[in-house]
Amino acid sequence: MLSMNYRTLVGAACAAIALTACNGTSGNPVTSPTPASNALGSPPYKQLDRLNRPAVNEVFATFAQHQPNNTDMPNNDAATIKPQIVSFMTNVAGRSSTIANVVGTVLTPDVQIADLSGTSQSCIGAAPGSCNNYLGIETGGATQTPSALKPFGGRALTDDIVGISLGVIFGNTIPALGLAPDDNAEQDGRADAAFPSGHRPNLTNDNVTWQTAPKHFTTTFPYLGTPQ
């Protein structure tokens, strides 16, 4: 019997889908932001916000921890953000501690890592799912596609970060990559008599891509096409 109930999981999915929102996902009371005087830096420059990977601070952190994370430094993420990721993965997403710890390790520090000696392609014009750079370095090349390329990492304009993140949280991405044993706790729409509908909710995709958004890019800087 699954430990997570349907209502909790649907709420978690709604929170996770809003990956780039500035609010939190835990349901904890909103607290006052950290005063600017406590932010990093020296006047007149202060670090008031920090956003790297969508789905880290916005999804995994509690409301109370959002602003402290925004004004903290990446070298503190393993001590501050990783426990929040592990807690969300185990208590909200209902995943095993092994998968939760893998996700926490992969996503901290919350920085984009690129190997400039690696090989990559722009992914513009590539078929959906056939090209990805996101988390290529952090996973030792497991997510890099085409797989024949040396991991480059970083983030391509067309990488479906939301879809990838939902697959990591609620799907079989981590087991499929061989990074942890399957916990059979995926919320991916599979048949399951424990649910009144006869199947689990499918929380693994927001069904929005850069093609359906729609967004279009060019092959020259700044790579953004004319607004549609």
trRosetta pair geometry for C-beta under 8 A, 3 or more apart (Angstrom, degrees):
i j d omega theta_ij theta_ji phi_ij phi_ji
1 194 5.8 154 -132 -128 63 134
2 5 8.0 153 104 -78 102 33
2 94 6.7 35 -173 176 99 156
2 185 7.0 127 -129 -134 101 82
2 192 7.6 31 -25 170 128 145
2 194 5.6 138 8 117 97 154
2 200 7.9 107 -46 -107 161 113
3 94 5.8 171 67 -135 95 113
4 8 5.4 -124 -169 81 86 124
4 9 5.2 90 142 -58 123 103
4 92 7.8 69 -120 175 129 29
4 93 7.7 -60 -76 160 160 18
4 94 3.8 -94 -29 -59 129 141
4 185 7.8 90 11 -169 121 109
4 187 7.9 -64 86 -68 141 126
5 8 5.1 91 61 9 78 104
5 9 7.1 -154 94 -5 38 91
6 9 5.9 -64 -151 39 31 108
6 10 6.2 29 157 -19 69 107
6 195 6.1 106 -78 -134 120 103
6 196 7.6 -59 -30 19 157 97
6 201 6.4 122 -148 -27 86 120
7 10 5.9 -53 -145 36 31 109
7 11 6.4 32 155 -18 63 106
8 11 5.8 -59 -154 38 30 112
8 12 6.4 31 150 -21 65 106
8 92 7.1 -147 163 -148 104 64
9 12 5.4 -51 -148 35 35 113
9 13 6.4 38 152 -22 66 101
9 93 7.9 80 -123 -129 84 42
9 94 7.4 -38 -89 -1 105 127
9 170 7.9 105 -163 -123 104 123
9 187 5.5 -178 -170 -116 136 156
9 201 5.7 161 114 44 124 133
9 203 6.4 -125 166 -40 98 147
10 13 5.6 -50 -149 32 34 112
10 14 6.6 36 152 -19 64 101
10 201 6.0 -158 -78 -110 81 172
10 203 7.8 -152 -105 -85 41 117
11 14 5.8 -52 -150 33 33 111
11 15 6.5 31 152 -16 64 105
11 27 7.7 24 156 -63 135 124
12 15 5.7 -57 -153 38 33 111
12 16 6.1 28 153 -18 69 108
12 25 7.4 69 -140 169 59 114
12 92 4.8 148 -108 167 131 106
12 93 6.3 175 165 -79 153 61
12 170 7.9 145 114 -77 118 118
12 203 7.1 23 93 -155 94 157
13 16 5.6 -57 -142 39 32 107
13 17 6.1 36 158 -26 67 104
13 166 7.7 54 -139 -139 81 114
13 170 7.1 22 -95 -59 92 158
13 187 7.5 -123 -68 116 117 141
13 201 6.8 -115 -28 131 152 133
13 203 3.8 -121 -99 -131 120 112
14 17 5.9 -50 -145 29 28 112
14 18 7.0 17 157 -7 59 105
15 18 6.2 -68 -159 41 31 102
15 24 8.0 -7 -155 138 120 49
15 25 3.5 110 175 -142 131 103
15 59 6.5 124 136 -136 93 75
16 19 6.5 12 175 -73 51 85
16 25 6.8 67 -63 -140 53 151
16 55 7.2 35 -157 -129 81 94
16 59 5.2 51 -117 -136 66 126
16 165 7.1 -165 -178 123 104 108
16 166 5.8 122 135 -101 127 85
16 169 5.8 -146 -134 73 151 165
16 170 7.5 168 66 -24 170 118
16 203 7.1 73 55 172 137 111
17 162 7.1 52 -147 -170 53 121
17 166 7.2 28 -86 -83 64 130
17 206 4.8 128 -138 -98 100 116
18 21 4.1 7 157 -12 108 127
18 23 7.8 -3 126 59 136 94
18 25 7.8 170 68 -89 101 103
18 58 7.5 -127 117 159 75 121
19 54 4.3 77 139 160 113 107
19 55 4.7 -25 -147 -69 119 74
19 58 5.7 107 -176 92 47 135
19 59 5.9 -23 -123 -51 73 115
19 161 7.3 -159 113 117 156 100
19 162 5.2 -166 14 -110 142 88
19 165 6.1 99 -110 73 147 156
20 54 4.9 -38 -78 -127 80 126
20 58 6.5 -109 -114 -76 16 176
21 58 5.9 134 63 -162 63 123
22 58 7.2 -79 -109 -113 20 104
22 66 8.0 95 171 -177 65 142
23 30 7.6 -53 -142 -98 100 117
23 58 7.8 62 70 -151 37 83
23 63 7.3 -14 -173 -111 74 96
23 66 7.9 -70 -155 -88 30 164
24 28 6.8 -29 101 47 150 92
24 30 7.6 174 20 -98 114 77
24 58 7.4 -160 -114 -162 41 43
24 61 6.2 -97 -126 95 105 77
24 62 6.1 30 -166 173 150 28
24 63 3.9 -136 19 -79 150 65
24 66 5.5 -122 -70 -54 105 125
25 58 7.1 75 -26 146 111 58
25 59 5.1 14 -4 -150 155 45
25 60 7.4 8 50 -46 127 14
25 61 7.9 99 31 61 90 50
25 88 7.5 49 92 -129 120 132
25 92 7.9 74 130 -162 108 170
26 61 7.5 -91 -25 120 121 36
26 62 4.4 -37 23 -117 159 67
26 63 6.2 -128 49 -15 103 77
26 88 7.3 -102 -92 -96 94 100
26 92 7.6 -114 -120 -65 67 142
28 62 4.7 27 17 -169 147 104
28 63 4.5 -152 79 26 96 105
28 64 5.8 -65 124 -14 142 96
29 63 6.6 -140 92 75 29 146
29 64 7.8 45 73 -59 69 96
30 63 5.1 -106 -102 179 50 141
31 63 6.2 136 8 126 82 99
31 64 4.9 54 6 -111 137 72
31 67 7.8 -116 87 18 97 122
33 67 4.5 157 -146 -98 71 152
34 38 4.9 -98 170 74 107 126
34 39 6.8 130 111 -66 115 76
34 67 4.3 176 1 137 93 123
34 68 6.1 114 -47 -72 138 58
34 70 7.7 -173 32 62 120 104
34 71 5.7 -97 76 9 147 146
35 38 5.3 91 67 3 78 100
35 39 7.9 -125 108 -21 49 84
36 39 5.3 -37 -159 4 50 121
36 46 5.4 84 -175 114 94 163
36 48 6.2 -26 -116 -96 89 109
38 71 6.7 77 112 133 83 163
39 46 4.2 84 88 176 127 106
39 47 5.1 -165 172 68 106 60
39 48 5.4 -37 -115 -82 159 57
39 71 4.4 -117 -125 -133 73 126
40 46 7.0 139 74 -161 43 62
40 47 4.1 2 60 32 97 121
40 71 5.6 163 -5 -178 86 79
40 72 7.6 122 -34 -114 125 15
40 73 6.8 105 -84 -58 159 90
41 45 4.8 -107 177 111 135 78
41 46 4.5 -173 66 -112 126 38
41 47 5.2 143 -22 -11 117 78
42 45 6.6 30 68 57 55 83
43 46 7.1 -2 -89 -49 54 97
47 50 6.5 20 178 -55 114 102
47 70 7.6 -177 144 144 89 72
47 71 5.5 137 102 -135 96 64
48 70 6.6 -8 150 141 40 121
48 71 6.7 -12 -125 -85 26 95
49 70 4.8 -42 -125 -164 42 119
50 57 7.6 120 87 -31 82 156
50 69 7.1 -124 61 137 111 71
50 70 5.1 163 22 -153 80 50
50 71 7.3 177 -8 -63 112 21
50 72 7.4 -104 29 56 149 60
50 110 7.7 109 133 96 111 124
51 54 7.5 26 -179 -78 104 62
51 57 7.0 -108 -110 41 68 129
51 58 7.9 37 -128 -38 104 109
51 70 7.9 -6 -50 -120 71 87
52 56 7.0 0 66 32 88 142
52 74 7.9 46 -23 -95 152 119
52 110 4.8 151 50 149 127 87
52 111 5.6 -92 -147 -106 164 32
52 112 6.0 -155 -171 -29 108 80
53 56 4.7 78 77 -19 99 119
53 107 6.5 -128 73 -149 155 93
53 110 5.7 -125 23 -156 100 86
53 112 7.3 147 -63 -71 85 74
53 161 7.3 -165 -162 -161 75 128
54 58 6.4 -20 -156 31 64 137
54 161 5.3 94 54 128 113 135
54 162 6.8 -37 111 -74 133 72
54 165 7.0 -106 104 -34 84 156
55 58 6.5 -46 -81 60 16 100
55 59 4.7 -8 -154 8 54 136
55 60 7.4 58 156 -20 60 96
55 107 7.9 -102 104 -131 97 139
55 161 7.0 -157 -8 155 121 98
55 162 7.4 162 -59 -112 117 50
55 165 3.8 -135 -96 -144 165 151
55 169 7.7 -136 -167 -41 123 125
56 59 7.0 44 -15 39 6 91
56 60 6.0 -39 -166 25 39 119
56 61 7.6 42 139 -23 59 100
56 81 6.5 20 172 -178 105 138
56 85 7.3 -36 -145 -82 73 115
56 107 5.5 176 -105 173 108 121
56 108 7.9 136 -147 -74 128 72
56 110 4.7 154 133 -117 166 125
57 60 7.1 -63 -105 52 13 84
57 61 4.9 -9 -155 2 55 134
57 66 6.2 101 171 -134 103 69
57 69 4.8 174 -121 116 117 145
57 70 7.0 102 -166 -66 160 72
57 81 7.1 -68 -83 -123 72 124
57 110 6.9 46 -34 -136 93 171
58 61 7.4 39 -20 33 8 98
58 66 8.0 54 -99 -123 42 108
59 88 7.1 117 134 175 82 164
59 165 7.3 154 -2 163 162 134
59 169 7.6 -91 153 -81 146 150
60 81 7.1 79 96 -174 127 86
60 84 5.0 112 141 125 96 97
60 85 4.5 -7 -164 -95 153 62
60 87 8.0 118 -175 61 89 83
60 88 4.5 -134 -138 10 73 152
60 89 7.9 -7 -123 -35 110 80
60 107 7.9 123 -10 114 158 155
61 65 4.5 -128 -173 89 106 110
61 66 5.4 139 111 -79 131 60
61 69 5.6 -88 -106 -14 160 154
61 81 6.7 -54 -78 -128 104 82
61 84 4.9 20 -104 161 56 157
62 65 4.7 81 56 11 82 104
62 66 7.5 -118 94 -31 45 76
62 84 6.5 -128 -10 -133 79 118
63 66 6.0 -32 -158 -9 35 116
64 68 7.9 12 140 6 64 116
65 68 5.5 -65 -155 50 55 110
65 69 5.6 57 150 -26 83 107
65 80 7.5 171 -163 171 122 99
65 84 6.2 -146 86 -88 162 147
66 69 6.0 -68 -157 36 24 109
66 70 6.4 25 152 -24 64 107
67 70 5.2 -48 -146 30 39 117
67 71 6.5 16 163 -3 68 106
68 71 6.4 -71 -147 47 29 94
68 72 6.0 37 155 -37 67 113
68 80 7.4 -130 125 -171 113 140
69 72 5.5 -55 -139 25 31 117
69 80 6.7 176 -97 129 83 126
69 81 6.1 85 -124 -82 121 104
72 76 5.0 -95 172 66 119 134
72 77 7.5 142 113 -70 123 65
72 80 6.2 -55 160 59 173 164
73 76 5.4 92 66 3 75 102
74 77 5.3 -22 -162 -18 52 120
74 109 4.0 76 175 177 96 132
74 110 6.1 -137 -123 55 93 66
74 111 5.0 31 -139 -46 154 114
75 109 6.5 -30 -84 -93 31 145
76 79 5.6 -66 -172 49 65 106
76 80 5.2 29 140 0 95 122
77 80 6.1 -76 -129 54 29 89
77 81 4.4 -24 -159 28 78 120
77 82 6.6 97 144 -30 70 85
77 108 4.2 -166 128 -150 111 102
77 109 4.1 127 40 -126 136 68
77 110 5.3 -179 -122 0 153 84
78 81 7.6 -17 -59 52 14 82
78 82 5.1 13 -153 -13 43 137
78 108 5.0 146 -84 134 58 130
78 109 6.6 -59 -38 -68 81 73
79 82 7.2 37 -29 32 9 107
79 83 7.7 -3 173 -10 34 109
80 83 7.2 -79 -176 30 17 100
80 84 7.4 3 147 -8 56 113
81 84 5.5 -62 -158 38 43 114
81 85 6.3 45 149 -23 75 103
81 107 7.7 -110 129 116 120 100
81 108 5.4 167 82 -98 109 121
81 110 6.2 -17 86 -29 173 118
82 85 5.5 -52 -148 33 36 113
82 86 6.3 34 156 -17 68 105
82 104 4.1 85 -158 -179 84 109
82 105 7.2 49 -133 -71 124 42
82 107 7.7 156 -102 77 71 88
82 108 4.6 -81 -68 5 96 159
83 86 5.7 -54 -144 39 34 111
83 87 6.1 37 155 -22 66 107
83 104 7.6 63 -59 -140 21 141
84 87 5.7 -52 -145 36 30 113
84 88 6.4 30 156 -17 64 105
85 88 6.0 -57 -150 37 29 108
85 89 6.2 25 156 -18 65 111
85 100 7.2 158 128 -174 77 79
85 103 5.8 -149 161 114 120 99
85 104 4.2 158 86 -99 124 80
85 107 5.9 162 -112 67 158 132
85 108 7.1 -148 2 -32 146 113
86 89 5.8 -57 -145 38 28 111
86 90 6.3 12 162 -6 65 112
86 97 7.5 34 -166 -146 105 70
86 100 4.5 89 -142 152 66 112
86 101 6.0 29 -110 -82 115 57
86 103 7.7 159 -85 71 56 95
86 104 4.6 -12 -54 -55 88 144
87 90 6.3 -67 -144 44 24 99
87 91 5.5 -12 175 12 66 122
87 92 8.0 55 131 -3 66 96
88 91 6.7 -68 -120 53 18 88
88 92 4.9 -28 -163 30 63 123
88 93 6.5 53 142 -6 72 101
89 92 7.4 -15 -59 52 9 83
89 93 5.0 -35 -145 46 43 125
89 95 4.7 -50 170 50 89 120
89 99 6.6 -150 169 108 132 89
89 100 3.5 164 94 -116 131 91
89 103 5.6 148 -81 53 151 142
89 104 7.4 -116 5 -43 140 93
89 169 6.9 -133 -109 -138 81 72
90 93 7.4 12 -26 57 12 82
90 94 7.3 40 -171 -120 32 16
90 95 6.2 -87 -88 65 45 67
90 96 7.6 -20 -108 153 86 10
90 97 6.0 24 -95 -88 128 65
90 100 4.8 -19 -48 -71 90 159
91 94 7.8 -12 162 -71 8 48
93 169 5.2 -134 -106 176 147 85
93 170 6.0 -132 -146 -83 108 67
93 185 7.8 102 140 127 78 119
93 187 7.7 -129 -159 4 75 122
94 185 5.1 -148 119 178 97 130
94 187 7.8 92 50 -40 120 112
95 99 4.5 -91 164 82 122 128
95 100 5.4 151 92 -57 108 86
95 103 7.9 64 91 -3 156 137
95 169 7.8 -135 -31 -172 138 48
95 183 5.8 125 -160 53 65 154
95 185 5.5 178 -106 82 50 135
96 99 4.8 92 58 11 85 98
96 100 6.7 -147 95 -6 43 90
96 180 7.3 -174 76 154 121 130
96 181 7.6 -23 64 78 164 87
96 183 3.7 -166 -23 -94 114 139
96 185 6.8 162 -31 10 76 134
97 100 5.4 -54 -142 40 33 117
97 101 6.1 33 159 -20 67 106
98 101 6.1 -57 -149 35 26 107
98 102 6.6 28 152 -19 61 105
98 180 4.6 158 133 -156 103 121
98 181 6.4 30 95 39 154 86
98 183 7.4 168 53 -65 102 113
99 102 5.6 -54 -150 34 34 113
99 103 6.4 32 154 -17 67 104
99 174 5.0 127 -140 88 96 155
99 175 7.4 -40 -97 -47 117 83
99 180 4.7 177 -85 97 63 154
99 183 5.8 -93 -11 -14 132 129
100 103 5.9 -57 -152 36 30 109
100 104 6.3 30 152 -18 65 108
101 104 5.4 -51 -144 38 35 115
101 105 6.2 35 156 -20 66 105
102 105 5.8 -58 -149 37 29 109
102 106 6.2 25 156 -18 66 109
102 174 5.5 122 94 -152 141 131
102 179 5.0 122 -163 142 146 114
102 180 4.7 -127 -22 -39 149 127
103 106 5.9 -56 -142 38 30 109
103 107 6.0 8 166 -3 66 117
103 168 6.0 127 -116 163 113 112
103 169 7.5 87 -132 -91 156 57
103 174 6.6 -74 -60 -78 89 140
104 107 6.4 -69 -138 46 22 98
104 108 6.2 -10 172 7 62 118
105 108 6.8 -77 -138 47 20 89
106 135 6.4 28 174 -150 117 120
106 138 4.8 98 -159 150 77 121
106 139 6.2 19 -130 -72 124 80
106 179 7.8 7 -56 -169 131 157
107 110 6.6 11 162 -92 78 75
107 138 7.6 70 -69 -180 33 158
112 153 7.2 146 174 148 75 101
112 154 5.3 51 171 -127 116 56
112 155 5.9 -83 -127 -9 129 103
113 137 4.3 -112 110 75 113 143
113 138 6.1 123 44 -52 131 85
113 153 5.0 -60 100 170 69 153
113 154 7.4 -124 83 -60 32 52
114 118 7.4 -127 -179 37 69 123
114 137 6.8 -155 -101 -26 21 138
114 152 6.0 -2 -154 160 86 69
114 153 4.4 -162 -105 85 48 102
114 154 3.8 21 -82 -48 116 103
115 118 4.0 83 87 -21 102 112
115 137 5.6 146 -23 -94 102 119
115 150 7.4 -94 96 136 131 101
115 151 6.0 69 30 103 131 82
115 152 6.0 -129 58 -136 79 34
115 153 5.8 94 4 13 77 117
116 152 7.9 55 -101 -148 24 82
117 150 7.3 -53 118 119 75 143
118 136 7.4 135 170 122 164 136
118 137 7.8 -126 -36 -76 155 95
118 149 7.1 70 172 154 94 94
118 150 4.4 -147 -140 110 72 93
118 151 5.1 -75 -128 95 144 41
118 152 3.6 -168 103 -86 124 57
118 153 6.8 104 36 7 158 81
119 149 4.6 -131 87 -158 100 94
119 150 4.9 88 15 40 90 86
119 152 6.1 -112 73 -58 22 112
120 133 5.5 28 -136 -100 123 126
120 149 6.5 99 -89 173 38 147
120 152 3.6 -52 -55 13 113 168
120 154 7.6 -19 -93 47 165 117
120 156 7.4 -174 177 -72 123 111
121 126 7.2 108 108 -56 123 135
121 131 6.2 -82 76 -142 108 130
121 149 7.5 -127 -8 -88 91 152
122 125 8.0 47 88 25 107 91
122 156 6.6 135 -177 -146 39 115
122 157 7.6 -2 -179 26 84 104
122 158 7.9 77 144 8 68 116
122 217 7.9 -160 162 115 118 135
122 219 6.3 -154 -1 -124 177 81
122 223 8.0 -160 -155 -133 122 125
123 126 4.8 -73 -156 23 55 130
123 131 3.8 177 -117 119 90 133
123 132 7.3 76 -105 -75 140 31
123 133 7.1 -118 -36 -13 132 101
123 156 4.3 76 19 156 137 156
123 157 7.2 -174 70 53 111 71
123 158 4.3 -149 118 54 118 122
123 159 6.9 72 80 -53 174 67
124 157 7.0 19 -70 62 96 118
124 158 6.1 166 -82 -30 52 133
124 217 5.0 -114 -111 83 124 116
124 218 7.7 31 -160 153 164 6
124 219 6.2 -154 68 -80 149 77
124 223 7.8 -144 -62 -159 142 102
126 130 5.0 -141 167 80 105 105
126 131 3.8 37 114 -1 165 135
126 158 7.1 153 47 95 100 154
127 130 4.3 60 67 1 89 133
127 131 7.7 123 55 -3 54 93
128 160 7.6 40 -151 -32 96 134
128 209 6.0 -29 -116 -146 129 163
128 211 6.8 -85 -65 2 117 135
129 132 7.8 -19 -150 -36 32 114
129 145 7.6 -25 162 104 50 162
130 145 6.3 -147 172 141 31 122
130 146 7.1 -1 172 -68 75 80
131 145 5.8 -147 -116 103 21 90
131 146 6.9 -26 -99 -26 66 68
131 156 7.1 -36 135 56 104 169
131 158 7.1 41 90 87 113 124
132 136 7.5 164 121 -65 78 100
132 143 5.9 -83 116 156 126 86
132 144 6.7 -156 90 -136 79 28
132 145 4.6 47 32 38 89 98
132 156 7.2 -144 -141 27 35 124
132 159 5.6 94 -139 -119 74 94
132 164 7.4 135 -149 -85 137 133
133 136 5.3 -59 -170 -19 51 130
133 144 6.6 23 -123 -123 42 79
133 152 5.5 -47 -141 77 111 104
133 153 6.1 80 169 161 90 7
133 154 5.5 -15 138 70 128 77
133 155 6.3 178 87 -113 107 18
133 156 4.7 114 19 -24 119 99
133 159 6.1 -94 45 -68 77 132
134 143 6.5 -66 87 132 66 137
134 153 7.9 49 -136 -158 18 50
134 154 7.7 -76 -93 102 47 38
134 155 5.2 41 -93 -112 87 74
134 156 7.2 -101 -38 22 82 77
134 159 4.3 128 -29 -174 118 149
134 161 6.1 177 -117 -97 161 79
134 164 5.9 167 93 41 141 176
135 138 4.8 -65 -155 52 72 113
135 139 5.2 50 147 -9 98 111
135 143 4.7 39 87 44 99 154
135 153 7.3 -53 164 -132 3 79
135 164 7.3 178 10 163 128 141
136 139 6.8 -74 -145 47 17 92
136 141 6.0 22 -174 -109 78 43
136 143 5.6 -120 -86 76 52 88
136 144 3.7 67 -131 -73 110 100
136 151 4.0 173 152 -153 104 95
136 152 5.8 35 81 54 155 52
136 153 4.3 -136 61 -78 97 55
136 154 7.7 -15 31 29 112 55
137 140 7.8 31 -178 -71 31 25
137 141 7.9 26 -97 -56 29 56
137 151 5.3 145 -79 144 54 127
137 152 7.7 -83 -49 107 94 20
137 153 3.6 -9 -15 -76 105 138
138 153 7.2 109 -10 -124 74 116
139 142 3.9 -90 143 42 116 104
139 143 4.9 84 49 -5 147 98
139 144 7.9 -174 72 -18 105 79
139 177 6.3 -51 -171 178 133 149
139 179 6.8 -73 -143 -75 98 136
140 151 7.3 -145 171 -36 24 159
141 144 4.8 -52 -153 21 62 124
141 147 7.3 91 161 -152 100 74
141 150 7.6 -72 -105 -162 126 40
141 151 4.0 -120 -89 -53 80 118
142 177 4.2 72 164 -163 135 113
142 178 7.0 -147 -127 46 132 91
142 179 6.7 -170 61 -53 179 108
143 164 7.5 61 -155 -148 136 128
143 177 6.9 -25 -62 -109 74 137
144 147 6.3 114 93 -116 79 48
144 149 5.8 -122 155 77 119 100
144 151 4.6 -140 -48 -106 152 75
144 152 7.0 126 -129 23 125 70
144 153 7.8 -58 -85 -62 111 50
145 149 7.8 86 165 28 12 114
146 149 5.5 104 75 -11 79 100
149 152 6.8 -36 145 -17 122 101
155 159 5.4 -114 -162 40 73 143
155 161 6.9 7 -145 -74 124 119
156 159 4.6 118 56 -29 81 97
157 210 7.2 90 136 -114 80 161
157 215 8.0 -137 159 128 105 132
157 217 5.2 108 110 -89 152 157
157 223 6.0 -161 -50 143 153 132
158 210 5.1 -111 -131 32 70 152
158 217 7.0 -114 -55 11 95 142
159 164 7.0 -16 169 -17 94 141
160 163 3.8 2 136 32 121 119
160 164 5.9 140 93 -22 74 87
160 209 5.5 -49 -97 -122 122 82
160 210 7.2 -133 -84 -13 78 87
161 164 5.7 -55 -143 39 30 112
161 165 6.0 29 158 -21 65 109
162 165 5.8 -58 -146 37 27 110
162 166 6.4 23 158 -16 64 107
162 206 5.3 -29 138 16 129 132
162 208 7.0 8 74 68 144 100
163 166 6.0 -55 -144 37 29 107
163 167 6.3 30 156 -19 63 108
163 204 7.9 46 -160 148 67 68
163 205 5.2 18 -130 -127 90 82
163 206 6.6 -116 -76 28 70 82
163 208 8.0 -160 -53 63 100 59
163 209 7.2 -1 -28 -89 141 81
164 167 5.8 -61 -153 37 29 112
164 168 6.4 29 151 -20 65 105
164 173 7.4 99 -165 -119 62 157
165 168 5.6 -53 -150 33 33 112
165 169 6.3 25 155 -15 67 108
166 169 5.7 -57 -142 41 33 107
166 170 5.8 -23 178 31 71 108
166 171 6.8 67 126 -13 67 111
166 203 6.3 -141 -169 141 108 69
166 204 5.1 141 131 -162 101 35
166 205 5.8 171 88 -75 140 30
166 206 6.5 160 -27 -27 154 82
167 170 7.2 -74 -120 60 18 71
167 171 3.9 -43 -152 43 58 140
167 172 7.6 -50 -175 45 86 46
167 173 4.2 95 135 -47 98 125
167 204 5.1 59 -94 -167 60 99
167 205 7.2 30 -59 -68 88 77
168 171 7.0 7 -20 49 15 91
168 173 4.7 -64 -86 65 53 143
168 174 6.3 79 -146 -43 70 93
169 203 7.6 -75 98 121 105 113
170 186 6.4 90 157 -157 59 63
170 187 4.4 -58 -168 53 111 98
170 188 6.7 155 133 -64 91 73
170 203 4.1 -95 -179 88 173 106
170 204 5.0 -139 88 -79 105 70
171 186 5.5 39 -142 -144 33 113
171 187 7.8 -81 -70 58 49 58
171 188 5.2 84 -117 -84 77 119
171 204 3.9 76 -64 -123 114 127
172 175 5.1 -57 -169 54 81 109
172 176 5.0 86 127 -32 92 105
172 182 6.5 -3 -139 -120 102 106
172 186 5.2 -31 -55 -83 82 145
172 188 6.8 -35 -16 -38 92 156
173 176 5.8 -62 -141 39 23 111
173 177 6.3 17 162 -15 63 110
174 177 6.0 -59 -147 38 27 107
174 179 4.9 -86 -167 67 76 113
174 180 5.0 1 147 36 114 107
175 178 7.5 40 179 -74 37 25
175 179 7.5 -103 -79 50 21 70
175 180 6.1 -71 -81 80 62 70
175 181 6.5 11 -117 164 101 20
175 182 3.9 57 -130 -79 159 74
175 183 7.6 -152 -57 2 128 65
180 183 7.9 -7 129 -33 113 97
186 190 6.8 69 89 5 108 125
186 200 7.3 125 106 97 65 159
186 204 7.5 7 -174 -65 102 127
187 200 5.2 -137 -138 158 58 120
187 201 5.4 1 -178 74 108 80
187 202 6.9 169 143 -117 71 21
187 203 4.5 19 107 23 119 111
187 204 7.1 171 89 -43 69 85
188 200 6.7 41 42 88 43 123
188 202 5.7 30 -172 -127 31 76
188 203 7.5 -82 -80 41 43 63
188 204 4.9 20 -113 -21 82 138
189 199 5.8 14 -176 155 53 124
189 200 6.1 -119 -81 78 10 78
189 201 7.0 -37 -80 155 59 21
189 202 3.3 4 -53 -72 104 109
189 204 7.7 -94 -6 17 96 110
190 199 6.3 -166 104 -156 26 91
190 200 5.5 18 53 28 69 112
191 198 6.4 -29 -146 152 79 80
191 199 5.0 -57 -105 -100 41 87
191 200 8.0 25 82 2 2 78
192 195 5.3 62 91 8 99 103
192 198 7.3 143 64 165 45 33
192 199 5.8 94 26 -139 75 32
192 200 4.7 48 18 -42 136 87
193 198 6.4 -6 -104 -133 50 60
195 198 6.5 -88 83 6 87 12
195 199 6.3 -60 68 70 132 21
195 200 5.8 157 -19 -88 149 44
195 201 7.7 -176 -138 -28 157 69
202 205 7.2 -21 150 33 104 85
207 212 7.6 -48 149 82 66 162
208 212 5.7 -132 -144 84 53 114
208 213 6.1 75 180 -83 100 73
209 212 5.0 81 47 17 76 96
209 213 6.9 -113 94 -30 37 86
210 213 5.6 -28 -139 1 34 124
210 214 7.3 62 160 -160 49 53
210 215 4.5 -66 -161 55 85 109
210 217 7.8 -5 166 -18 140 110
211 214 6.2 -22 173 -129 31 91
211 215 7.9 -70 -63 46 20 68
214 228 6.3 -16 78 61 100 157
215 225 7.6 148 174 37 61 108
216 225 4.0 -16 96 23 92 154
216 228 6.9 84 12 -37 112 127
217 223 5.0 -1 -165 167 105 82
217 224 6.3 -47 -119 -104 71 33
217 225 5.8 -126 -92 -23 16 94
218 223 5.6 -153 60 -140 70 36
218 224 7.2 -23 17 55 92 16
218 225 5.6 131 -35 -78 89 74
219 223 7.3 21 -120 -116 9 79
220 223 7.0 -168 83 -75 28 57
225 228 7.6 25 107 -39 115 96
